[in-house]
Amino acid sequence: MRPGVVLTVVAALALAGCTDDGGKPGDTLTASPAPSTSSAPPSSMSSTPRPARPPRVVGTIATDLAVPWGLAFLPNGDAVVTERDTRRLLRIHGPDHTVEQVATIDAADPAGEAGLLGIAVSPDFGTDHLLYLYVTTPEDNRIVRATYTRGRLGPLEVVLDGIPNGFIHDGGRLAFGPDGYLYASTGETGVGSLAQDKASLGGKILRITPDGDPAPGNPFPDSPIWSYGHRNVQGLAFDDRDRLWASEFGQNTFDELNLIEPGDNYGWPMVEGRGGQAGLTDPQVVWDPAVASPSGLAYLDGRLWLGSLRGQRLWRIDVGGGHAADPTDFFVGKYGRMRTVAVAPDGRLWVTTSNRDGRGAPVAGDDRILLVDPGSTDSP
């Protein structure tokens, strides 16, 4: 940590599925047939269960973005969004969804999977007005913060630095937990041994105070490390039991959804996917990378929602029963690569595409933020 270090910010002018038969934790999921959109008409008898209503895209929040990566909501319902490669910080005003450029983050050094990545809004934003950003610099990955007041971003202050950086596997997701501490995902930059090295911040999930110190109760003394043995965690989400879930890129065979426990070793690089080895924690669900490459993660009403890049779909996973079950995929191939998922204040989902990241096939209007109605389950 280097408190008080100030970085340059250049202010900018404002701009006026398909279903699967599910599986037990650890099952491998593969592509499934296209979904049927038909359903029987509801019965006139109130005691008869209504058909489940699947998720559907009901609108577009924004278009013509460039690799939107981080997404978080301010207390008033406006959203703040980072673009990985342009280094732009944007604000999306509701309810008309006007896009305003707030700043360009000069400290960011985009290359490959690196750049301006995650964003989190302070739980005390109403009083401290702080935004937290995960930024790749020429030297490292680091977490910085700045005040955001009256439409202006203040100078960046380094909260935690020294996170390994690379052309690939930079992690980058930020999320404040129910405990008020900041959680951050990091990657091992393609050097697998870093994930097992507790002297390195690479290949970990970190837990720190808002000022950047190791949070009280961390499993390793005087360390920000919360869990280790990760290849490249891309999504973090807390459920209504305060459990932390993480989505993670595998290598060639298994992508992962993990339930995170403090101090646990998730096995990389000794194990990819489910290894069943003593001392290592197995994932709850694994996927073939062709249908996943899991990125952003969000929790809503007993379910996790997971964006998939290579898989070009949105996954829904039930976690209400204490473990992950019944993964179901939607919108397969319809919108291209899906990166970030966030629950909006109105209970719907915002999902970003990532077709302009050098690995997609952009069409007119890409990249965009989609508005998704999460649908409903059977109910009387």
C-alpha positions in Angstrom: 0.0 0.0 0.0 1.2 3.5 -0.7 -1.4 5.9 0.7 -1.5 9.4 -0.6 0.3 8.7 -4.0 -1.5 10.9 -6.6 -1.8 9.9 -10.2 -2.9 12.0 -13.2 -6.5 12.2 -14.3 -7.4 14.1 -17.5 -10.9 15.5 -17.2 -13.0 15.3 -20.2 -15.9 17.3 -21.5 -19.4 15.9 -20.9 -21.0 14.2 -23.9 -24.4 16.1 -24.0 -31.3 -19.3 -24.0 -31.3 -22.0 -24.2 -31.9 -24.5 -21.4 -29.7 -27.2 -20.0 -30.7 -30.2 -18.0 -28.6 -28.8 -15.2 -26.1 -30.7 -13.2 -24.6 -31.3 -9.8 -21.7 -29.2 -8.6 -18.6 -30.2 -10.6 -20.5 -31.5 -13.7 -19.2 -30.3 -17.1 -21.7 -28.4 -19.1 -21.7 -28.3 -22.9 -23.8 -26.5 -25.5 -27.5 -27.2 -25.6 -30.3 -26.8 -28.1 -32.0 -23.5 -28.7 -34.8 -22.7 -26.3 -38.5 -22.9 -27.1 -40.2 -19.6 -26.5 -43.7 -21.0 -26.4 -45.7 -21.6 -23.3 -49.2 -22.7 -22.4 -51.6 -19.9 -21.6 -52.1 -19.3 -17.9 -55.0 -21.0 -16.3 -58.0 -19.0 -15.1 -57.7 -20.9 -11.8 -55.5 -19.0 -9.3 -54.2 -22.3 -7.8 -52.7 -23.5 -11.0 -49.0 -22.7 -11.4 -48.1 -20.2 -14.0 -45.5 -21.1 -16.6 -42.0 -19.9 -15.9 -41.2 -16.7 -17.8 -37.6 -16.8 -19.3 -35.3 -13.9 -19.2 -35.6 -11.5 -22.1 -33.8 -8.5 -23.4 -36.3 -5.6 -23.1 -34.2 -2.7 -24.1 -30.8 -1.2 -24.8 -29.3 1.2 -22.2 -26.3 2.4 -24.3 -24.7 1.7 -27.7 -21.4 2.5 -29.4 -19.2 1.8 -26.4 -15.8 0.3 -26.5 -15.2 -2.7 -24.3 -17.2 -1.6 -21.3 -15.6 -3.5 -18.4 -16.6 -2.2 -15.0 -20.2 -1.3 -14.0 -21.6 0.0 -10.7 -24.5 2.1 -9.6 -24.5 5.3 -7.6 -27.0 5.8 -4.8 -29.3 7.9 -7.1 -29.5 5.1 -9.6 -27.1 6.5 -12.2 -24.4 4.1 -13.4 -20.7 4.5 -13.7 -18.9 2.5 -16.4 -15.2 1.9 -17.3 -14.0 1.2 -20.8 -10.9 -1.0 -20.7 -9.1 0.2 -23.8 -10.1 3.8 -24.1 -9.5 4.5 -20.4 -12.7 6.4 -20.2 -14.9 6.6 -17.1 -18.5 7.2 -18.1 -21.7 8.1 -16.2 -25.1 6.9 -17.5 -27.9 9.1 -16.3 -31.3 7.8 -15.7 -34.1 7.5 -16.7 -33.2 8.6 -20.2 -29.7 6.9 -20.1 -27.7 9.8 -21.4 -24.0 8.9 -21.6 -21.6 11.4 -20.1 -17.8 11.1 -20.2 -16.5 11.9 -16.8 -12.7 11.5 -17.2 -9.9 9.7 -19.0 -7.7 7.8 -16.5 -4.2 8.6 -17.8 -2.6 6.1 -15.4 -4.1 3.2 -17.2 -1.9 1.4 -19.8 -4.2 -0.8 -22.0 -2.7 -3.8 -23.7 -4.3 -7.2 -24.3 -6.5 -7.9 -21.3 -5.0 -5.0 -19.3 -6.2 -1.4 -18.9 -9.0 0.3 -17.0 -10.9 -2.6 -15.4 -13.2 -2.8 -12.4 -15.1 -0.1 -10.5 -16.8 -0.1 -7.1 -18.8 2.6 -5.4 -18.0 3.2 -1.7 -20.8 2.0 0.6 -20.5 5.4 2.2 -20.7 7.3 -1.1 -23.3 9.7 0.3 -20.7 11.1 2.7 -17.2 10.2 1.2 -18.1 10.4 -2.5 -15.4 7.8 -3.3 -15.1 5.6 -6.4 -12.6 2.7 -6.5 -10.9 1.7 -9.7 -8.7 -1.3 -10.7 -6.1 0.1 -13.1 -3.2 -1.5 -15.1 -0.2 0.7 -15.1 3.2 0.1 -16.8 4.5 -1.1 -13.5 1.7 -3.1 -12.0 -2.0 -3.5 -11.4 -3.3 -1.3 -8.6 -6.4 -0.2 -6.9 -7.0 3.5 -6.7 -9.7 5.8 -5.5 -10.9 9.3 -6.1 -13.7 11.5 -5.0 -16.5 12.1 -7.5 -18.5 15.3 -6.8 -20.4 17.7 -8.9 -19.6 15.7 -12.0 -15.9 15.8 -11.5 -13.4 13.1 -10.6 -10.7 14.2 -8.2 -7.0 13.1 -8.2 -6.4 9.4 -7.9 -5.0 8.1 -4.7 -3.3 4.7 -4.6 -5.0 2.3 -2.2 -3.1 -0.9 -3.0 -0.3 -1.4 -5.6 2.2 -4.2 -6.4 -0.4 -6.5 -8.0 1.4 -8.3 -10.9 0.4 -7.2 -14.4 0.6 -8.8 -17.8 -0.8 -8.9 -21.3 -3.2 -11.6 -20.1 -4.8 -12.6 -16.8 -5.0 -9.3 -14.9 -8.1 -10.1 -12.9 -9.7 -6.7 -12.2 -13.1 -7.2 -10.6 -13.9 -5.1 -7.5 -16.8 -5.5 -5.1 -17.6 -4.2 -1.6 -18.8 -7.0 0.6 -21.6 -6.9 3.2 -18.9 -6.5 5.8 -17.9 -3.1 4.3 -14.5 -4.4 3.0 -13.3 -4.3 -0.5 -12.8 -7.5 -2.4 -10.6 -7.6 -5.6 -9.8 -10.4 -8.0 -6.3 -10.7 -9.5 -4.8 -12.9 -12.2 -1.5 -14.8 -12.3 -0.5 -13.0 -15.6 0.1 -16.3 -17.3 2.7 -17.4 -14.6 0.9 -20.2 -12.9 3.3 -20.4 -9.9 2.2 -17.0 -8.7 -1.2 -18.4 -7.8 0.3 -20.6 -5.1 2.8 -18.0 -3.9 1.4 -16.3 -0.9 4.1 -13.7 -1.1 2.6 -12.6 -4.4 -0.8 -10.8 -5.0 -1.3 -12.5 -8.3 -3.8 -15.3 -8.7 -5.7 -14.3 -5.6 -8.9 -12.8 -4.2 -7.9 -10.0 -1.9 -9.8 -8.4 1.0 -8.8 -5.0 2.2 -10.1 -2.0 4.1 -11.3 1.0 2.2 -7.9 2.5 2.9 -6.0 -0.5 1.5 -4.9 -2.3 4.6 -5.4 -6.0 5.1 -8.9 -6.4 6.5 -9.3 -7.7 10.0 -10.0 -11.4 10.1 -8.0 -12.2 6.9 -6.7 -15.8 7.0 -3.0 -15.0 6.6 -1.4 -12.5 9.1 -0.8 -9.0 7.7 -1.8 -10.1 4.2 -4.6 -8.9 2.0 -5.1 -12.4 0.6 -8.5 -14.0 1.2 -8.1 -17.0 -1.1 -5.5 -18.3 -3.5 -4.8 -20.8 -6.2 -6.8 -18.9 -8.8 -5.9 -18.6 -12.5 -7.9 -15.5 -13.5 -11.0 -14.6 -11.5 -13.3 -12.3 -13.6 -16.5 -12.1 -11.5 -17.4 -11.6 -7.9 -20.8 -11.6 -6.3 -22.3 -12.0 -2.8 -25.6 -13.8 -2.3 -28.2 -13.1 0.4 -26.4 -15.3 2.9 -23.3 -13.1 2.5 -21.4 -15.9 0.7 -18.9 -14.9 -2.0 -19.0 -16.5 -5.4 -16.4 -16.2 -8.1 -16.2 -17.0 -11.8 -12.9 -18.0 -13.2 -11.2 -18.7 -16.6 -9.8 -22.2 -17.0 -7.1 -23.0 -19.4 -8.3 -25.5 -22.1 -10.7 -27.8 -20.4 -12.7 -26.4 -17.5 -14.0 -23.0 -16.6 -15.2 -22.6 -13.0 -17.7 -21.2 -10.6 -16.3 -21.2 -7.1 -17.8 -20.7 -3.7 -15.1 -18.8 -1.9 -14.0 -19.6 1.7 -11.3 -17.6 3.5 -7.8 -19.2 3.2 -8.8 -21.9 0.8 -6.6 -23.0 -2.1 -8.5 -23.4 -5.4 -5.8 -25.5 -7.0 -4.3 -23.7 -9.9 -1.9 -24.6 -11.5 -2.0 -28.2 -10.1 -5.6 -28.7 -11.0 -7.9 -27.3 -13.7 -11.5 -27.8 -12.7 -12.5 -30.6 -10.3 -9.5 -32.4 -8.9 -10.8 -34.0 -5.7 -7.4 -33.6 -4.0 -7.0 -33.1 -0.3 -6.2 -29.6 0.6 -7.7 -28.1 -2.5 -11.2 -26.7 -2.9 -13.2 -27.9 -6.0 -15.4 -25.7 -8.0 -19.2 -25.9 -7.6 -19.7 -26.0 -11.4 -17.3 -26.4 -14.3 -18.0 -25.6 -18.0 -16.3 -26.4 -21.3 -14.7 -23.1 -22.3 -16.6 -23.2 -25.6 -19.8 -22.4 -23.8 -18.4 -20.2 -21.1 -15.2 -18.2 -20.6 -17.0 -16.8 -17.6 -16.8 -13.1 -16.9 -19.0 -10.8 -14.8 -21.2 -12.2 -12.1 -24.3 -10.9 -10.3 -26.7 -12.3 -7.7 -30.5 -11.8 -7.7 -33.3 -13.7 -5.9 -31.6 -17.0 -5.3 -29.7 -17.1 -8.6 -26.4 -16.1 -10.0 -26.2 -14.5 -13.5 -22.9 -15.1 -15.4 -21.8 -13.4 -18.6 -19.8 -15.6 -21.0 -17.3 -14.3 -23.5 -16.3 -17.1 -25.8 -19.6 -18.8 -25.0 -21.6 -15.7 -26.1 -24.5 -16.3 -23.7 -25.9 -15.5 -20.3 -25.9 -18.3 -17.7 -28.3 -18.5 -14.8 -27.4 -20.7 -11.8 -29.5 -21.6 -8.8 -27.7 -21.1 -5.5 -30.7 -20.9 -3.1 -30.2 -24.5 -1.9 -26.8 -23.9 -0.5 -24.8 -25.0 -3.6 -24.8 -24.2 -7.3 -27.3 -26.2 -9.4 -29.3 -26.2 -12.6 -27.2 -24.0 -14.8 -29.3 -22.7 -17.7 -28.1 -20.6 -20.7 -29.9 -17.9 -22.6 -29.3 -15.6 -25.7 -26.8 -18.0 -27.2 -24.9 -16.2 -29.9 -27.5 -13.5 -30.3 -25.6 -10.6 -28.9 -22.0 -11.8 -29.1 -19.6 -11.8 -26.2 -21.1 -10.9 -22.8 -18.8 -9.5 -20.2 -20.3 -7.7 -17.2 -23.6 -8.3 -15.4 -25.0 -6.0 -12.7 -28.3 -5.8 -10.9 -29.9 -2.4 -11.4 -31.9 -0.6 -8.7 -35.2 -1.6 -10.4 -34.3 -5.3 -10.1 -33.5 -5.9 -13.7 -30.1 -6.8 -15.1 -27.6 -4.7 -17.1 -25.4 -6.8 -19.3 -22.5 -5.4 -21.3 -21.2 -6.9 -24.6 -17.5 -7.1 -25.4 -17.4 -7.5 -29.2 -14.8 -4.7 -29.7 -12.1 -6.3 -27.6 -10.2 -7.9 -30.5 -11.8 -11.3 -30.0 -15.3 -10.6 -31.1 -17.2 -9.8 -34.3 -18.7 -6.3 -33.7 -21.8 -5.1 -35.5 -23.3 -1.7 -35.8 -24.0 -0.3 -32.3 -21.4 -2.4 -30.5 -20.5 -2.4 -27.8 -23.8 -2.0 -25.9 -25.4 -2.4 -22.5 -28.5 -4.6 -22.7 -31.5 -4.3 -20.3 -32.6 -7.8 -19.3 -35.8 -8.7 -17.5 -34.7 -11.7 -15.4 -38.1 -13.5 -15.9 -39.7 -15.6 -13.2 -40.0 -19.1 -12.0 -43.2 -21.2 -11.7 -45.6 -19.7 -9.1 -49.2 -20.3 -8.2 
